[in-house]
Amino acid sequence: MTLALLALGALLVASLAYTVACWAAPFTTCSRCKGLGKRTTWLRNERPCQACKSTGRRVRLGRRIHTRASALHQRGTR
C-alpha cells in the first residue's frame, strides 16, 4: 500500500512540475532543426524548417493540450 502511495505521489509531483514548466515557458526548441530554424538536406542545402516555420521554437505538447481544452470549454459555455 505504501509503495503505491509513493508512486502516486511521485507521479503527482512530476505532473505538477510539467504543468508549471508549460505555464512558465510554453515554447521549447524545435526537435527537427535543433533550434536553428533551418534544416540541411542530403545534398547539404539549407532550407527553412517547416515544423517551426523557421523560428526554431515550438509550442510544448502540454501547452497545446491546455489551449485546445480551454477553447473547447469556451465554445461549450457560450
Secondary structure, DSSP 8 states (H G I E B T S, - for coil): -HHHHHHHHHHHHHHHHHHHHHHH--EEE-TTTTTSSEEE-TTS-EEE-TTTTTSSEEE-HHHHHHHHHHHHHHHHT-
